[in-house]
């Protein structure tokens, strides 16, 4: 959708998902495998605490 609410051609859900996946890769590529592992280690406990406290809507975490 545009800011005026018009549907943009060719922007169906599969294309949007591909684009968000593409945009999401850069930070992880920058960190590299070891950096991503360390980030996961540092944020894992916080994420589980927030998840168990209901901080995220159901189905938001993970791509299944």
RODO-2510 file (C-alpha; in nm, 4 decimals, decimal comma):
residues 64
     n   res          X          Y          Z
     1     x     0,0000     0,0000     0,0000
     2     x     0,1095     0,3512    -0,0686
     3     x     0,0781     0,6251     0,1913
     4     x    -0,2513     0,7214     0,0281
     5     x    -0,3814     0,3657     0,0701
     6     x    -0,3486     0,2555    -0,2912
     7     x    -0,2264    -0,0976    -0,3562
     8     x     0,1111    -0,1005    -0,5278
     9     x     0,1339    -0,3349    -0,8254
    10     x     0,3473    -0,6427    -0,7724
    11     x     0,3606    -0,6011    -0,3943
    12     x     0,1646    -0,9071    -0,2896
    13     x     0,2612    -1,0912     0,0281
    14     x     0,5304    -1,3189    -0,1264
    15     x     0,7198    -1,0213    -0,2673
    16     x     0,6963    -0,8305     0,0598
    17     x     0,8258    -1,1321     0,2533
    18     x     1,1195    -1,1707     0,0127
    19     x     1,2030    -0,8011     0,0451
    20     x     1,1901    -0,7999     0,4253
    21     x     1,4087    -1,1130     0,4304
    22     x     1,6582    -0,9390     0,2011
    23     x     1,6645    -0,6267     0,4173
    24     x     1,7002    -0,8368     0,7322
    25     x     2,0175    -1,0152     0,6130
    26     x     2,2656    -0,7251     0,6195
    27     x     2,3115    -0,6936     0,9983
    28     x     2,3643    -1,0680     1,0349
    29     x     2,6064    -1,0793     0,7448
    30     x     2,7960    -0,7918     0,9069
    31     x     2,8190    -0,9772     1,2391
    32     x     2,9267    -1,3041     1,0805
    33     x     2,8648    -1,6492     1,2204
    34     x     3,0523    -1,5934     1,5472
    35     x     2,8878    -1,2561     1,6044
    36     x     2,5397    -1,3968     1,5456
    37     x     2,6138    -1,6805     1,7879
    38     x     2,7235    -1,4281     2,0508
    39     x     2,4194    -1,2069     1,9888
    40     x     2,1941    -1,5099     2,0292
    41     x     2,3730    -1,6014     2,3518
    42     x     2,3358    -1,2499     2,4921
    43     x     1,9712    -1,2003     2,3992
    44     x     1,8323    -1,5518     2,4446
    45     x     1,7488    -1,5156     2,8126
    46     x     1,5936    -1,1736     2,7658
    47     x     1,3824    -1,2967     2,4756
    48     x     1,2503    -1,5957     2,6700
    49     x     1,1682    -1,3758     2,9696
    50     x     0,9835    -1,1261     2,7517
    51     x     0,8040    -1,4053     2,5648
    52     x     0,6884    -1,5759     2,8833
    53     x     0,5642    -1,2385     3,0142
    54     x     0,3427    -1,1964     2,7075
    55     x     0,5466    -0,9177     2,5485
    56     x     0,4985    -1,0518     2,1940
    57     x     0,1728    -1,1345     2,0153
    58     x     0,1160    -1,5066     1,9582
    59     x     0,2752    -1,6291     1,6357
    60     x     0,5132    -1,3347     1,6045
    61     x     0,8323    -1,5235     1,6905
    62     x     0,9785    -1,7640     1,4329
    63     x     0,8965    -1,8405     1,0745
    64     x     0,7965    -2,2038     1,0912
***
